[in-house]
Amino acid sequence: MRIPVTRHEDKRRILIEYNHEIPFKRNKVMEIKEKSILGDHYHLENDSMFYVLRGKTRYTLKSIKPNSEETFGWLYEGECLYVPRGIIHTFEVWPQTIMLESASEPFNPNDEIQAPK
């Protein structure tokens, strides 16, 4: 689900905000070195938000429920995407892209479940 982003600017700064009901417990910044496929997994205990600080990424989302349809889209600089638990998320990310991920839970390698092939 795309999340609205609000931009505030004055002579001192530009402030970008995205708001959602997730109580964030983890944040990370990803700096992409080369065109890459990231994700292709889902979580049972974690919701995530992805914000593109610079660059672009193509995403695919699909529920883990049988026979669910895939959703495709693009995120560009300044755009934000919410990925709830139980949704397989895959990103095709271009070089020099910088993304921020905020998550509802601390990192747990046991909750990063590879998408079925």
Residue pairs with C-beta under 8 A, 6 or more apart in sequence:
1 81
1 82
1 84
2 73
2 79
2 80
2 81
2 82
3 18
3 19
3 20
3 49
3 80
3 81
3 82
4 18
4 80
5 16
5 17
5 18
5 51
5 78
5 79
5 80
6 16
6 17
6 18
6 19
7 14
7 15
7 16
7 17
7 78
8 14
8 15
8 16
8 17
9 15
16 51
16 78
18 49
18 51
18 80
20 49
20 82
22 47
22 49
22 82
22 102
22 103
22 104
23 104
24 49
24 102
24 103
24 104
25 103
25 104
25 105
25 106
26 101
26 102
26 103
26 105
26 106
26 107
27 100
27 101
27 102
27 103
28 100
28 101
28 103
29 53
29 98
29 99
29 100
29 101
30 38
30 93
30 97
30 98
30 99
30 100
30 101
31 97
31 98
32 55
32 93
32 94
32 95
32 96
32 97
32 98
32 99
33 95
34 95
35 92
35 93
35 94
35 95
36 92
36 93
37 90
37 91
37 92
37 93
38 90
38 91
38 93
39 88
39 89
39 90
39 91
40 88
40 89
40 90
40 114
40 115
41 88
41 89
41 112
41 113
41 114
41 115
42 64
42 85
42 86
42 87
42 88
42 89
42 113
42 115
43 85
43 86
43 105
43 111
43 112
43 113
44 85
44 86
44 111
44 113
45 85
45 105
45 108
45 111
46 85
46 103
46 104
46 105
46 108
46 111
47 82
47 83
47 84
47 85
47 103
47 104
48 82
48 83
48 89
48 101
48 102
48 103
48 104
49 80
49 81
49 82
49 83
49 101
49 102
49 103
50 57
50 59
50 75
50 80
50 81
50 83
50 91
50 99
50 100
50 101
51 79
51 80
51 81
51 99
51 100
51 101
51 102
52 75
52 76
52 77
52 78
52 79
52 80
52 97
52 98
52 99
53 77
53 98
53 99
53 100
54 77
54 96
54 97
54 98
55 77
55 93
55 94
55 95
55 96
55 97
55 98
55 99
56 74
56 75
56 76
56 77
56 93
56 94
56 97
57 74
57 75
57 91
57 92
57 93
57 94
57 97
57 99
58 72
58 73
58 74
58 91
58 92
59 72
59 73
59 74
59 75
59 81
59 89
59 90
59 91
59 92
60 70
60 71
60 72
60 88
60 89
60 90
61 70
61 71
61 83
61 87
61 88
61 89
62 68
62 69
62 70
62 71
62 87
62 88
62 115
63 86
63 87
63 88
64 86
64 87
64 88
65 86
73 81
75 81
83 89
88 115
90 115
91 99
93 99
105 111
